[in-house]
Amino acid sequence: MVDVSHSTQAVLEVAGECIRVTRRRNQRRMYIRVKAPDGRIEVSAPWRVGDAEVKRFVSAHIGWIEQQRLQLAERERLNPGAPTPEEIAEWRAVVAAFTPVLVERWAPIMGVKPGKLAYRNMVSRWGSCNVKTGRICINVQLAAHPPECLEYVVVHELCHLLEASHGPRFKALMDTFLPDWRQREAKLRGGIRR
């Protein structure tokens, strides 16, 4: 067992499975989590709960654990390739590292002063810009695409500080600042445009 300030971690074998157990000093109850994507089992328990009690607790909840695993498998079947929380965290780190550099490069060229930068896992768009506050939000999933796609989205959102709509003026500004923006946009949509 490794002591980590107010918690300890161990691995126990229950019914032929390795289960990670974290014991915490300030915890009052035991909890089981079935983790995506592989269905591994993690237990968090109060500090003084022994291995035998953890094993009994897990064994008593085998039916629930299997139900959770079936739900995970069904979710993966319906939404194949959905990112795991770990992937999202990695993507966020990458996007958060590169976006400020791109903003620092492009903002002076475009003559804009953006506000706060934010990073979220978004389902329906690659970025957003609040033209009143200058806040720009970038989709963390851009980390899974070629770097030029992230640059395209940054320029696109900065362009909204000059033109709120996607009308002719917006497209003319994009043509001026990033002439190949349509090809980059096509990469994000999965198509190739000539």
N, C-alpha and C positions, 0 to 999 in steps of 0.2 A: 504494500500500500504506500502511496506517495502522499505526504502531507502538503497540502496547498493552502496555507494560512488557516482558513475556517472551513476547509473541506478536505476530504480524502477520496481517492479514486481506487477502485479495484475491479478485477474481472472475475466473475464467477461463472461456473458451468452449471446450467440448469437444463435438464432434458436434452442434453447433447448440444446445447447452444451456449456460446460465449455471450455473457451479458455484462455491460459496463455499469458499475454501481458507483454513484457519487454520494458520499455521506456529508451532510452539512450540519454544523453546530446549531444553527437557528431554525432548522426545519422540524415541523411537528408531525408530518404524515409522510407516507411513502407514495410515490407516483411512478407510473410506467409510461414510457413514450416509445412508440414504434416509429423509427426514423426513416424518412424517404432518402434515397430511392430504393435501398436494398432491404428494408424491413428489419434492420437490426434493432435490438431491444436495449433501452437504457432505463435504469432505475435511479431515482433520487430518493434518499432515505434520511431519517434523522440520524444524528451522530452515533447513538448507542445501539442501533439496531444491528443484530448479529447476522452473519452469513446465512444461518439456518432459517431465520425469519424471512430474509429476503427471498430465499429459494422457495419457501412455502407461499409467499405472496405472489411470486411470478407463476408458480404452478397453479395456484387458485384462479389465475386470470388468463390461462392459456387460450380459452375460447375467445375472449375479448381480443387477445393479441392476434389470433388468426383472422378474426373479423377485420381488424385494422389493416392487416397485410393484404387481404382481399380488396379492401377499399383502395389501398395504394396501387395495387395492380390494375384495378379498374380505371383509376384516375390516369395512370400511365397509358392504358389502352386508348382512352378517349382523347387524351392530350399528349401524344407521344413526343418525347424530346422536351417536355416542359422542364425549365431549369430548376435545379435544386436550390435550396437556400444557400448552400456553399458556393454554387456557381454564381448566384446573384451577388454574393459578397465579393467574390473575385472580380466580377465584371465591374462592380461599383468602384473597387480600388483602381482598376485600370482607367476607367472613364474619368474618375476624380483626379488622376495623375495627369492625364493628357489634355483635358478640356481647358483648364486655366491657361496652359501654354498657348493653345490655339486662340483663346479669347484675347490674351495679351498681344498676340501677333496680329489678329484681324481687327480688333476694335480701333486702333489708331488709323489703320488703312481705310476703314469705313467711316471714321469720324463719329463713332458712337461711344457711349459710356454705359455699359451694362451694370445692373445691380448685382444682387446675390446670385451665386450659382448653386443649383441643387441637382441631385441625381436620384432618379427613381426607376423602379422596374415598371414600365408602362406597357399596357397591352395594345392600345390603339394608335399611339403616335410616337414618333422618334424624339420629339422635343416640344417645348412650349415656351412662350415668352409673354410675360405680363408687361405690356407696353407702358403702363402707368408707373410701375415700380422698377422696371428694367430687369426683373428677376427672370432668369433663364433656367429651365429645367431640362436635363438631358436624360434620355432613356439609357439605363445601364447596359441593356442588351446590345448597344452599339459596339461594345468590346468584342463581341463575337463576329463582327463584320470587318472588312478591310479598313485601314486607318483613314482612307480618303472619304469614307462614309461619315465618320465622326466629324471630319472637317466640314463636309457639306452641311451637316445638321447645325453645327456651330455657326457657320456663315448664314444659313437660312434664318436661324433664330435672331442673330444680330441684325439681319436685314429688316426684321419686324420692328426694330427700334426706329427705322427710317420710314417704313410703310407697314401699317397694321394688317392690311388685307393681302390676299394672294393675287391681286389684279395685275393689269399690264405694267404698272409702275414697279411693283414688286419683282416681276419677272425681268424687267429691264435692269433693275439693280443687281439681281442675281447674275444676269448675263455679263454685267460690267465687272463684278468682283470675282466671280467664279464661272468662267465661260463654259466649263464642262459639267455644270451642275446637273444637267438632265441625265447624263450618263451615270453620275454618282447616285442620283435618285433611283435610277433603274436598277442599279446593283442592290439597293436596299429592298426594292420590290421583287427582286429575284428574276428580273428580266434584263434583256440587253437591248438597248436602243441605239440606233446608228444615226 
